[in-house]
Structures are given as structure tokens and as C-alpha cells.
């Protein structure tokens, strides 16, 4: 590694808490699907900041919207109205198929908002006994890092030594309909689920499960809460992953790509009836719905729509997946995913994924392992077929190189 990169890495290690173990590439520039490090080396970005850069790095439309808004007004707080919020939320509701939204900043905030809405709805409209509300969640979930959210994680790295954990959450195996049926009680107010589990390794639900789970929620007056922070905004080949199924979530949680790769923007969306439980003083955010975020969010949605990125993700995702399935089967346990949210999982012979990730990095492609034996691939949706070919050549070469050492 060049000394210039080492200088930045060593500085981070001195002053930044060690809550990440980054791939040793010190990035300083990005454009489209490409990023460059401080030494000028060019990489294909196959992570997209965990799907927060669906529109590509430095998209000119989003940058222009940001610059124009920076030059006028960036922050007012919700103590006042601003001239951007109403039109942004109207655009977001139109795009998502929802009626009303509460604007926040990070994905975790959207999840926390969803939890609060579900509980308040449960007490005020379902008439659950106060402080008895339960929300059902799935094993191997990843919904964020707040103390409430990690309290219902099944990953020891995520929750260990952060207790005591809040009550009111019931875990079931992902994709297990009978477990869901058995977990529902008169106190159940919501079922919170990632329609595809991203951090768990791009786990796709069993066929028919989402529709059956939705039906079960409807029959029991339980809110179906879809966490689409990672799967939303064209990532899975539809505008939202829920559109692959014959359902419409009661609450939709979004973030990441809504910020166009520029700033954190998130929201919790639902019907007016449900979202109206949030009344003055019951919830808020100083930065949520700020004018700069609103201008960027509108532009981010416009890019997705105007460039047909959902269709592109659908078509190129199938193409990319087919290519990944040609990798040596003796070391691959499974290739899975939907749209341009894909993963390869190595079997026991293939071993840990990080050595493949590092080989790809050396050859000019950035991806990240998850749960030790899986690599997730989620390039910006502006990628072309030719660039997928370019990416696969690197992936294939890296895999073959590591195989020689097994």
C-alpha cells in the first residue's frame, strides 16, 4: 500500500472509534459507478454505500439541486414551515404509493419512528392495554443501531453489552409463517420485516411467505411494517421491493438512496389515518424535512424515474446474477438476490469471504463481505451491461486466484 493511503488510515485509527473494519482503500473521488483512492487508483464500486448511492456518485441533477438550495436556505427546523417540504413529501408519497410521511434523517430514525407510530396506533386505535404493545421481528434482522433496535437483534456483535434491552419485541425465524401465526396475540401491533434481508447476506423470502404474512396481519389487525431502507428506490428491480408481492405495507420505512448519495434523508410513510397518530409534540427532528434535504430528495426521485432505473435494475440484475452463477460451483454454496441486490455465499471449501474481497480490491473492484462467508454486490443502478461485464471479469479473476491457494 502506498504511504499516502497509510497516512490517512493511521490518522483514522488514532482518532476514530474502531467500530468498523474498513477495506483498506482510502477514497477521495467518485463519479457514476467509479471511485478513486488518494493514490489515483480507480475502482468499480459494487457496494454503493450499502445501497445509498443508487443514482451513482456525483449525479449532476442531484448535485445541481443541492447547490441551488445551499445558495438559498438549508435549515429552518420544523418550528417553521419551509417552501420545500410540502412538495417533497407530495412527490415521495406519489412515488411510494403512500398518503402521508414523517421526514427524518437516517434509516434507523425511520425505523424508530415506525415503532413509535405502531405502538401509538396500537394504544389509541386498536385499544391495546397501555405498555403491553408487542412488535414481531425476524431472526437475523438488521434495522439499525439504536439501543431499542439492537435490543431485538439476534446478532451478538450487534447487541452484546448494550443492555438492558427494551421489552415489547418478539423474534420469529425469517420466512416461518407458522411461527408468525403463533406469535400474534391481542397485544400485537406490528410485524416489522425486511422484505429481503440485506445485512444477513441478501436473504430472499420463501415463495408466498410475504403475501401470506401480510394476509395474517390484515386478519389480526396488525400493522405490516416494511423496512425498505436498503431495498427501496429501484434497488430490487421495482421502485420498492413490496411491489414484487401483492401487498401494500401499512408502514413503509425508507432512507439511504433517498439522499442521492449526498446526505442522510429518511421517512416513515403510511395512510393518513395511521400517520396522524403523531400529533404536535409527540415526535420530531431538528433536521428532518430541512429544505436542503427536500430539494435533494426530490431530485433523487426524479433521477430514478426519469432514467428508468427500476427497469434497468431488473434487467441487469438478472444478467449479473446469471454471470455470478457461472463461478466455480465447487466453492460456491449459493448465488441469490433480486434486482441489483445480489450475493454469493461460499461453502466450506471456499472458506471465508474476506480473502476474495481483498483480491477483488487489488484488481479494482470494491465489495464487502457479510456474515463471514457471503459477499454482497450492489453497484449503483446507473451501471451498464458493459460495466457489469467488466465487473464480472474482476470477480471471476479474483475467485480463480484465491482458489489456487485453497
FIMAR-771218 format. One record per residue: x negated, y, z of N, C-alpha, C in turn. Coordinates in steps of 0.02 Angstrom, whole numbers, padded with zeros to 5 digits, always signed. Layout:
N
XYZXYZXYZ...
END
This chain:
406
-00042-00060+00000+00000+00000+00000-00044+00063+00000-00023+00112-00040-00061+00174-00044-00059+00211+00023-00112+00248+00036-00118+00282+00100-00064+00336+00109-00039+00364+00054+00012+00415+00059+00076+00385+00089+00094+00325+00067+00152+00291+00096+00140+00275+00169+00081+00250+00184+00065+00232+00253+00071+00292+00300+00053+00350+00275+00057+00411+00316+00129+00424+00338+00176+00418+00291+00247+00429+00307+00274+00374+00352+00255+00312+00338+00278+00256+00378+00253+00262+00450+00190+00279+00458+00162+00286+00525+00194+00343+00564+00210+00398+00528+00243+00454+00561+00312+00433+00586+00350+00397+00545+00416+00373+00567+00410+00329+00629+00361+00285+00628+00353+00238+00683+00336+00274+00748+00304+00332+00743+00285+00370+00802+00345+00404+00835+00391+00428+00794+00442+00473+00821+00515+00450+00812+00526+00398+00772+00595+00375+00759+00606+00309+00797+00662+00305+00832+00677+00243+00869+00676+00184+00821+00649+00127+00844+00638+00070+00799+00700+00026+00790+00757+00058+00774+00820+00021+00766+00831-00004+00695+00782+00004+00652+00782-00025+00585+00714-00056+00570+00714-00103+00524+00651-00130+00498+00653-00121+00422+00635-00061+00398+00643-00047+00327+00594-00086+00282+00615-00097+00221+00569-00121+00170+00518-00065+00159+00452-00080+00156+00402-00027+00154+00395+00008+00087+00449+00043+00068+00447+00087+00010+00469+00156+00033+00426+00206+00027+00441+00273+00052+00470+00314-00006+00534+00321-00008+00568+00350-00066+00572+00426-00060+00564+00458-00118+00563+00531-00118+00603+00562-00176+00629+00520-00222+00665+00546-00280+00713+00493-00304+00771+00516-00331+00819+00468-00359+00856+00498-00417+00872+00456-00466+00912+00478-00523+00947+00417-00553+01014+00419-00555+01051+00362-00582+01040+00300-00540+01016+00246-00572+01004+00183-00535+00932+00179-00509+00892+00230-00523+00820+00226-00507+00802+00270-00448+00751+00247-00410+00720+00288-00358+00644+00282-00367+00609+00332-00341+00536+00333-00345+00508+00343-00275+00450+00312-00262+00418+00322-00197+00369+00379-00200+00339+00395-00143+00295+00453-00138+00231+00445-00180+00217+00383-00200+00159+00371-00242+00177+00367-00316+00241+00382-00332+00262+00384-00401+00287+00319-00430+00289+00265-00390+00313+00202-00416+00389+00204-00424+00413+00177-00480+00484+00178-00497+00516+00111-00479+00577+00113-00450+00613+00053-00431+00685+00057-00456+00714-00001-00469+00787-00007-00478+00817-00015-00408+00866+00028-00393+00899+00024-00328+00957-00025-00332+00950-00082-00301+01003-00133-00301+01038-00138-00233+01034-00085-00194+01069-00082-00130+01119-00025-00127+01104+00031-00162+01148+00089-00165+01165+00116-00096+01115+00115-00050+01128+00138+00018+01189+00103+00047+01190+00035+00041+01246-00006+00064+01312+00016+00033+01310+00030-00033+01368+00049-00073+01391+00121-00063+01349+00163-00036+01366+00234-00028+01348+00275-00090+01312+00245-00137+01289+00282-00197+01319+00248-00259+01384+00235-00258+01416+00202-00315+01410+00243-00379+01410+00309-00373+01407+00353-00431+01335+00364-00456+01287+00334-00424+01217+00342-00443+01185+00401-00406+01120+00399-00403+01083+00453-00368+01087+00518-00408+01102+00572-00372+01099+00638-00402+01147+00649-00460+01208+00623-00455+01254+00632-00511+01267+00706-00522+01258+00732-00584+01262+00804-00595+01329+00835-00577+01385+00799-00588+01451+00826-00571+01458+00836-00496+01434+00788-00458+01440+00793-00385+01392+00846-00358+01332+00848-00386+01284+00900-00364+01311+00970-00378+01340+00979-00437+01367+01045-00454+01422+01066-00406+01467+01019-00390+01520+01034-00342+01492+01053-00274+01440+01017-00253+01409+01031-00188+01376+01100-00188+01339+01115-00240+01304+01180-00243+01353+01237-00245+01406+01230-00285+01457+01284-00289+01489+01296-00221+01503+01242-00185+01536+01251-00120+01487+01277-00068+01425+01256-00071+01374+01282-00024+01368+01357-00031+01377+01382-00092+01371+01453-00104+01431+01494-00081+01485+01460-00059+01544+01497-00036+01558+01485+00038+01574+01422+00057+01592+01408+00127+01580+01334+00139+01547+01317+00194+01532+01247+00208+01569+01219+00268+01582+01258+00319+01610+01231+00381+01654+01282+00415+01714+01260+00435+01759+01304+00474+01781+01271+00538+01778+01205+00542+01810+01162+00591+01885+01162+00576+01921+01115+00607+01993+01111+00595+02031+01161+00638+01996+01206+00672+02030+01259+00709+02066+01307+00662+02044+01305+00598+02074+01348+00547+02090+01305+00486+02131+01331+00442+02141+01300+00377+02082+01318+00332+02071+01278+00280+02023+01299+00228+02053+01284+00160+02025+01314+00108+02057+01310+00042+02039+01246+00003+02003+01199+00035+01982+01138+00000+02017+01075+00027+02036+01076+00090+02059+01014+00123+02123+00986+00093+02173+01027+00083+02237+01003+00058+02230+00969-00009+02195+01001-00055+02188+00972-00123+02144+00910-00123+02095+00907-00077+02053+00847-00072+02094+00788-00047+02131+00797+00007+02171+00742+00035+02226+00721-00014+02255+00768-00048+02305+00752-00100+02274+00707-00154+02214+00725-00175+02178+00685-00226+02161+00616-00199+02138+00614-00136+02119+00550-00106+02180+00504-00098+02236+00532-00077+02297+00492-00069+02321+00466-00136+02319+00508-00187+02339+00487-00254+02295+00430-00278+02231+00434-00265+02183+00383-00289+02190+00318-00251+02204+00322-00186+02208+00262-00144+02277+00230-00143+02329+00268-00163+02397+00243-00159+02428+00252-00090+02399+00296-00050+02424+00308+00018+02459+00376+00021+02490+00391+00079+02529+00453+00085+02496+00507+00127+02457+00487+00176+02429+00536+00222+02361+00512+00247+02317+00558+00263+02250+00539+00284+02225+00584+00340+02182+00554+00381+02145+00592+00432+02072+00593+00411+02044+00651+00393+01975+00654+00369+01925+00651+00426+01874+00609+00417+01820+00604+00466+01753+00607+00430+01701+00579+00458+01634+00585+00429+01604+00517+00411+01594+00475+00460+01562+00411+00449+01613+00355+00444+01591+00298+00418+01635+00240+00415+01657+00217+00484+01611+00218+00531+01628+00198+00600+01682+00243+00628+01680+00307+00613+01733+00353+00636+01800+00336+00605+01800+00315+00541+01862+00295+00509+01891+00234+00545+01847+00187+00563+01870+00127+00599+01897+00146+00668+01861+00187+00704+01884+00209+00770+01951+00245+00764+01959+00285+00713+02023+00320+00701+02078+00269+00688+02062+00218+00648+02111+00166+00634+02133+00129+00696+02085+00116+00741+02101+00082+00804+02147+00126+00846+02132+00191+00851+02173+00236+00890+02244+00242+00861+02248+00248+00795+02313+00252+00762+02354+00190+00776+02323+00131+00768+02359+00068+00777+02385+00061+00849+02342+00079+00897+02364+00074+00967+02420+00123+00982+02412+00185+00960+02463+00236+00974+02529+00218+00941+02525+00194+00879+02584+00170+00843+02616+00112+00883+02575+00067+00908+02600+00010+00945+02639+00030+01007+02612+00080+01044+02646+00102+01104+02709+00143+01090+02705+00186+01039+02759+00233+01027+02813+00206+00981+02795+00163+00934+02844+00140+00885+02861+00066+00894+02812+00024+00908+02826-00048+00920+02847-00061+00992+02834-00012+01036+02853-00015+01106+02816-00069+01145+02751-00078+01129+02708-00122+01167+02696-00090+01236+02691-00131+01287+02678-00105+01354+02611-00068+01355+02610-00011+01387+02550+00033+01388+02489-00005+01413+02434+00003+01376+02369-00028+01391+02368-00104+01381+02416-00130+01344+02418-00202+01329+02407-00216+01255+02398-00165+01214+02392-00175+01142+02331-00217+01124+02341-00262+01075+02287-00305+01051+02279-00296+00975+02216-00298+00954+02200-00297+00882+02159-00359+00867+02180-00395+00816+02145-00457+00796+02090-00438+00746+02032-00467+00756+01974-00456+00712+01945-00524+00692+01896-00523+00648+01867-00585+00622+01796-00596+00646+01776-00659+00655+01707-00676+00668+01663-00650+00611+01602-00632+00627+01554-00607+00578+01574-00540+00547+01618-00505+00581+01638-00439+00556+01582-00389+00564+01584-00337+00523+01542-00278+00534+01584-00216+00519+01602-00179+00572+01644-00120+00564+01610-00056+00588+01547-00061+00610+01513-00002+00633+01472-00015+00696+01449+00039+00727+01401+00032+00782+01423+00066+00847+01484+00089+00852+01504+00121+00915+01511+00068+00969+01514+00090+01032+01519+00042+01087+01584+00002+01083+01638+00033+01062+01701-00004+01053+01693-00057+00999+01666-00038+00942+01663-00083+00885+01614-00141+00898+01556-00128+00926+01510-00183+00939+01537-00231+00992+01584-00207+01032+01613-00249+01083+01654-00306+01054+01676-00300+00991+01712-00356+00960+01673-00386+00902+01607-00376+00902+01563-00410+00855+01546-00480+00880+01531-00525+00834+01508-00592+00854+01433-00600+00843+01398-00546+00825+01326-00547+00813+01289-00523+00875+01251-00566+00908+01216-00546+00970+01170-00486+00960+01137-00480+00902+01094-00422+00889+01134-00357+00893+01197-00361+00873+01240-00302+00870+01268-00283+00938+01287-00333+00979+01323-00317+01041+01283-00325+01105+01227-00362+01103+01192-00378+01166+01168-00316+01203+01181-00315+01268+01159-00262+01314+01191-00194+01301+01250-00195+01270+01287-00132+01261+01353-00133+01299+01363-00184+01341+01425-00189+01379+01427-00141+01438+01482-00138+01475+01541-00181+01468+01581-00164+01405+01613-00215+01377+01648-00207+01314+01722-00195+01325+01752-00152+01285+01823-00136+01293+01867-00198+01281+01921-00201+01317+01969-00255+01306+02015-00238+01248+02057-00287+01229+02107-00273+01178+02091-00298+01109+02039-00340+01102+02021-00367+01037+02017-00443+01041+02045-00476+00991+02047-00548+00988+02013-00571+00924+01962-00614+00930+01925-00637+00871+01953-00703+00845+01957-00707+00779+01975-00770+00746+01925-00784+00690+01918-00846+00668+01874-00860+00611+01900-00825+00548+01855-00798+00509+01873-00765+00446+01904-00815+00398+01963-00798+00372+01995-00841+00323+02037-00896+00352+02048-00897+00418+02085-00950+00451+02156-00926+00466+02203-00946+00424+02272-00922+00430+02305-00948+00494+02294-01012+00511+02324-01040+00571+02299-01005+00633+02235-00988+00633+02208-00951+00691+02240-00883+00697+02253-00850+00640+02287-00786+00642+02358-00793+00670+02394-00843+00646+02462-00855+00671+02463-00866+00746+02415-00905+00770+02412-00922+00841+02390-00862+00884+02353-00816+00853+02328-00758+00891+02379-00703+00900+02428-00701+00855+02478-00647+00858+02525-00658+00918+02532-00604+00957+02578-00604+01015+02622-00541+01010+02670-00534+01054+02710-00472+01053+02668-00409+01064+02607-00417+01091+02563-00359+01103+02517-00343+01045+02520-00383+00992+02475-00372+00935+02499-00312+00894+02456-00263+00886+02473-00203+00848+02439-00200+00780+02384-00237+00772+02348-00233+00708+02304-00293+00695+02291-00304+00631+02243-00354+00608+02191-00316+00566+02130-00310+00592+02077-00272+00560+02031-00319+00523+02023-00308+00458+01984-00355+00418+01947-00320+00361+01886-00343+00348+01851-00326+00286+01876-00375+00233+01902-00350+00178+01929-00395+00127+01875-00438+00096+01814-00412+00093+01754-00452+00080+01705-00431+00134+01678-00480+00169+01631-00464+00224+01562-00448+00195+01543-00385+00198+01481-00364+00168+01419-00383+00207+01414-00360+00268+01354-00371+00308+01345-00445+00325+01399-00482+00326+01395-00554+00340+01364-00593+00282+01355-00559+00225+01324-00592+00168+01368-00597+00107+01414-00547+00099+01461-00545+00043+01504-00609+00044+01542-00617+00097+01585-00675+00105+01655-00658+00076+01674-00695+00025+01738-00685-00009+01791-00727+00026+01851-00700+00038+01901-00738+00075+01926-00798+00035+01949-00851+00069+01978-00908+00034+02038-00886-00008+02049-00920-00063+02104-00902-00108+02171-00905-00071+02209-00852-00077+02275-00849-00046+02276-00824+00025+02218-00819+00057+02218-00800+00128+02242-00729+00140+02217-00682+00100+02235-00612+00111+02310-00602+00103+02339-00630+00052+02411-00623+00041+02451-00655+00098+02429-00714+00120+02465-00749+00174+02457-00711+00240+02398-00684+00253+02386-00646+00314+02428-00582+00314+02433-00551+00257+02474-00490+00250+02547-00506+00265+02571-00561+00237+02640-00582+00247+02653-00596+00322+02605-00628+00354+02611-00643+00425+02615-00578+00466+02576-00529+00447+02577-00464+00481+02645-00430+00472+02670-00431+00411+02735-00399+00397+02791-00432+00438+02790-00499+00442+02843-00535+00478+02841-00523+00553+02783-00503+00578+02775-00494+00650+02766-00421+00671+02779-00375+00624+02773-00303+00638+02703-00286+00665+02653-00311+00628+02582-00299+00645+02551-00260+00588+02514-00208+00603+02482-00168+00550+02424-00206+00519+02424-00209+00453+02369-00239+00415+02320-00183+00400+02261-00187+00431+02211-00133+00428+02152-00156+00385+02144-00128+00326+02091-00148+00280+02032-00101+00286+01975-00128+00308+01913-00090+00310+01880-00095+00241+01887-00041+00202+01858-00039+00135+01801+00012+00131+01768+00022+00188+01712+00069+00189+01659+00048+00138+01646-00017+00133+01596-00041+00085+01626-00066+00020+01686-00094+00022+01715-00123-00039+01754-00073-00080+01767-00014-00053+01808+00035-00089+01771+00072-00143+01810+00114-00179+01783+00159-00229+01747+00122-00285+01783+00072-00313+01765+00036-00375+01710-00017-00365+01688-00028-00306+01632-00074-00294+01649-00146-00316+01711-00168-00305+01728-00238-00319+01764-00248-00385+01764-00197-00428+01796-00205-00493+01867-00178-00497+01893-00153-00443+01955-00115-00440+01940-00052-00401+01986-00003-00404+01975+00058-00364+01964+00039-00291+02006-00008-00267+01998-00035-00199+02008-00110-00201+01973-00144-00157+01975-00216-00156+02045-00243-00143+02086-00207-00105+02153-00231-00091+02194-00241-00154+02175-00206-00208+02212-00211-00271+02201-00277-00307+02153-00317-00284+02144-00384-00310+02199-00431-00284+02234-00409-00232+02283-00451-00199+02351-00416-00203+02404-00453-00193+02471-00424-00197+02491-00396-00129+02454-00345-00109+02466-00314-00043+02456-00238-00047+02479-00203+00004+02463-00133+00014+02452-00123+00089+02390-00111+00110+02375-00106+00182+02417-00052+00216+02431-00064+00279+02465-00013+00319+02416+00043+00335+02353+00024+00349+02300+00073+00359+02241+00054+00314+02212+00103+00281+02155+00094+00237+02098+00137+00264+02041+00105+00278+01983+00140+00306+01930+00147+00253+01909+00209+00238+01862+00221+00183+01805+00266+00206+01750+00263+00170+01692+00304+00185+01639+00295+00131+01576+00291+00150+01519+00279+00105+01524+00316+00039+01547+00284-00015+01544+00314-00082+01589+00375-00090+01634+00387-00042+01674+00447-00044+01630+00509-00040+01571+00501-00011+01523+00557-00005+01478+00564-00066+01486+00522-00116+01448+00530-00178+01373+00526-00170+01350+00495-00114+01279+00491-00103+01248+00555-00076+01289+00603-00057+01264+00668-00035+01273+00679+00040+01331+00661+00066+01343+00672+00137+01395+00623+00162+01397+00611+00228+01447+00564+00255+01517+00595+00253+01563+00559+00220+01633+00579+00217+01674+00515+00225+01723+00516+00269+01765+00458+00278+01837+00479+00291+01881+00429+00293+01951+00445+00307+01988+00381+00327+02041+00391+00366+02089+00338+00382+02154+00358+00348+02182+00312+00308+02241+00329+00269+02298+00279+00284+02359+00303+00275+02418+00261+00284+02480+00298+00264+02538+00273+00285+02601+00307+00272+02607+00367+00317+02652+00413+00299+02664+00472+00341+02691+00450+00409+02733+00399+00409+02763+00376+00472+02709+00352+00520+02661+00313+00495+02609+00287+00540+02559+00341+00558+02534+00378+00509+02482+00427+00522+02506+00486+00564+02571+00497+00565+02598+00554+00604+02596+00543+00679+02575+00483+00701+02566+00474+00773+02508+00517+00800+02463+00537+00755+02409+00582+00775+02435+00653+00776+02449+00677+00835+02476+00745+00843+02422+00791+00871+02436+00854+00873+02387+00905+00893+02356+00888+00961+02290+00885+00962+02252+00872+01023+02237+00799+01036+02268+00753+00997+02257+00681+01011+02197+00652+00975+02171+00686+00925+02113+00660+00888+02084+00718+00847+02020+00713+00831+01991+00767+00791+01918+00757+00776+01890+00804+00740+01819+00803+00721+01799+00873+00698+01745+00899+00726+01722+00966+00705+01706+00968+00631+01672+00916+00606+01651+00916+00536+01701+00882+00490+01748+00843+00517+01795+00808+00474+01837+00856+00433+01838+00846+00367+01877+00890+00324+01845+00957+00310+01779+00962+00321+01747+01027+00308+01747+01042+00232+01746+01106+00213+01752+01124+00143+01700+01092+00097+01639+01086+00121+01587+01055+00080+01603+00982+00066+01623+00946+00119+01642+00876+00110+01700+00868+00062+01749+00912+00067+01808+00908+00024+01789+00918-00049+01747+00967-00063+01726+00980-00132+01687+00920-00160+01643+00892-00119+01604+00834-00140+01649+00773-00150+01695+00763-00103+01740+00706-00107+01783+00707-00170+01809+00765-00188+01849+00770-00249+01807+00753-00310+01746+00779-00312+01701+00765-00368+01682+00692-00371+01671+00662-00313+01652+00591-00310+01708+00548-00339+01770+00563-00322+01827+00526-00350+01833+00538-00425+01825+00600-00446+01830+00616-00518+01780+00576-00559+01719+00569-00534+01668+00532-00570+01689+00459-00578+01714+00429-00524+01736+00359-00527+01791+00350-00579+01838+00396-00580+01895+00391-00626+01874+00407-00698+01842+00463-00707+01825+00487-00775+01775+00442-00811+01733+00409-00773+01683+00365-00804+01704+00291-00803+01766+00279-00781+01792+00210-00783+01749+00161-00745+01725+00181-00687+01676+00139-00652+01706+00075-00622+01771+00075-00609+01801+00013-00584+01800-00041-00638+01820-00024-00698+01818-00073-00753+01746-00095-00767+01701-00047-00764+01631-00062-00776+01604-00111-00724+01623-00098-00661+01602-00142-00606+01630-00212-00616+01691-00217-00639+01723-00281-00650+01687-00321-00705+01675-00288-00761+01644-00322-00818+01571-00339-00805+01533-00289-00782+01462-00300-00771+01449-00344-00710+01496-00343-00662+01489-00388-00604+01492-00461-00625+01539-00476-00670+01543-00545-00696+01480-00564-00733+01454-00517-00773+01394-00530-00812+01334-00541-00767+01326-00499-00716+01270-00504-00670+01275-00570-00631+01335-00587-00609+01345-00649-00570+01327-00710-00612+01346-00710-00676+01329-00766-00720+01254-00774-00726+01219-00718-00730+01146-00722-00735+01115-00748-00670+01140-00724-00613+01114-00748-00549+01125-00823-00540+01178-00849-00570+01193-00920-00564+01145-00964-00604+01103-00933-00646+01052-00971-00683+00987-00977-00645+00982-00947-00585+00922-00954-00545+00913-01027-00524+00852-01048-00508+00839-01119-00492+00885-01146-00438+00925-01195-00456+00975-01222-00410+00946-01260-00351+00883-01282-00358+00853-01320-00303+00840-01278-00241+00841-01212-00248+00830-01169-00189+00890-01125-00173+00942-01125-00216+01000-01081-00207+01058-01121-00179+01084-01100-00121+01143-01132-00092+01206-01107-00127+01210-01041-00139+01271-01013-00168+01257-00944-00198+01292-00930-00253+01296-00862-00281+01369-00841-00273+01382-00784-00243+01451-00764-00230+01458-00688-00235+01521-00667-00237+01535-00596-00239+01591-00579-00287+01606-00515-00290+01659-00491-00333+01640-00421-00356+01650-00407-00421+01627-00344-00449+01552-00339-00443+01528-00280-00427+01456-00271-00418+01436-00272-00344+01470-00315-00306+01451-00332-00238+01437-00407-00238+01373-00424-00245+01353-00493-00256+01299-00515-00207+01291-00580-00200+01240-00606-00154+01217-00674-00178+01154-00689-00163+01128-00757-00170+01106-00780-00101+01126-00842-00084+01106-00871-00020+01059-00930-00035+01002-00931-00001+00953-00984-00011+00968-01043+00035+00954-01103+00010+00963-01162+00051+00901-01173+00094+00899-01229+00128+00844-01242+00175+00777-01244+00139+00776-01271+00079+00713-01273+00041+00691-01204+00020+00740-01161+00002+00724-01093-00018+00698-01051+00040+00725-01064+00099+00700-01031+00159+00725-00960+00168+00688-00920+00205+00708-00852+00222+00706-00807+00161+00754-00759+00159+00763-00717+00101+00711-00661+00096+00681-00642+00152+00640-00582+00150+00580-00589+00103+00552-00648+00097+00494-00656+00053+00512-00643-00020+00574-00659-00039+00597-00644-00106+00609-00569-00115+00637-00538-00062+00648-00466-00063+00582-00428-00072+00530-00450-00036+00466-00416-00042+00434-00426-00111+00444-00486-00139+00418-00498-00207+00454-00455-00258+00519-00446-00250+00557-00402-00294+00534-00330-00288+00521-00309-00225+00497-00241-00214+00431-00228-00251+00386-00275-00247+00321-00268-00281+00329-00262-00357+00383-00294-00383+00394-00293-00455+00440-00237-00478+00465-00195-00429+00503-00136-00448+00578-00140-00440+00602-00181-00393+00674-00184-00379+00684-00186-00303+00730-00145-00279+00743-00141-00207+00810-00173-00190+00809-00223-00147+00869-00254-00120+00854-00267-00046+00901-00297-00010+00890-00308+00062+00922-00374+00082+00886-00410+00124+00912-00472+00150+00962-00458+00206+01007-00506+00216+01054-00502+00271+01064-00572+00299+01069-00578+00364+01077-00643+00397+01024-00694+00373+00964-00670+00367+00904-00712+00356+00898-00745+00288+00951-00778+00265+00944-00819+00205+00982-00792+00144+01009-00731+00149+01050-00703+00096+01022-00636+00073+01024-00625+00007+01008-00560-00022+01070-00531-00054+01086-00469-00036+01144-00434-00065+01120-00390-00123+01158-00392-00178+01143-00349-00235+01203-00303-00247+01193-00239-00243+01247-00191-00252+01219-00128-00286+01203-00132-00350+01174-00074-00385+01225-00018-00394+01203+00043-00407+01250+00096-00424+01293+00074-00483+01357+00094-00483+01404+00070-00533+01392+00101-00602+01347+00149-00606+01330+00179-00671+01280+00136-00709+01261+00080-00681+01212+00036-00713+01239+00011-00780+01194-00002-00827+01213-00027-00893+01197-00101-00898+01223-00133-00951+01209-00203-00962+01134-00214-00972+01103-00169-01008+01031-00174-01020+00992-00168-00955+01015-00125-00909+00981-00118-00845+00993-00178-00799+01050-00211-00807+01060-00274-00771+01012-00327-00797+01002-00329-00862+00953-00375-00891+00884-00361-00862+00867-00296-00859+00802-00275-00832+00796-00297-00758+00851-00289-00721+00851-00308-00650+00843-00384-00643+00878-00422-00685+00876-00494-00678+00807-00522-00695+00774-00492-00743+00706-00514-00760+00661-00509-00699+00668-00454-00661+00628-00445-00600+00648-00496-00547+00713-00505-00536+00737-00552-00486+00713-00623-00503+00721-00642-00565+00700-00709-00587+00625-00720-00578+00587-00669-00597+00514-00674-00591+00492-00679-00518+00525-00640-00474+00508-00641-00404+00525-00709-00373+00582-00736-00390+00603-00801-00364+00554-00856-00386+00536-00855-00449+00490-00905-00475+00421-00899-00443+00400-00838-00430+00335-00826-00398+00334-00854-00327+00389-00841-00289+00392-00866-00221+00398-00941-00220+00434-00970-00268+00443-01043-00270+00376-01080-00274+00328-01049-00306+00262-01081-00313+00227-01089-00245+00249-01049-00196+00217-01051-00130+00254-01097-00082+00313-01121-00101+00353-01162-00056+00322-01230-00044
END
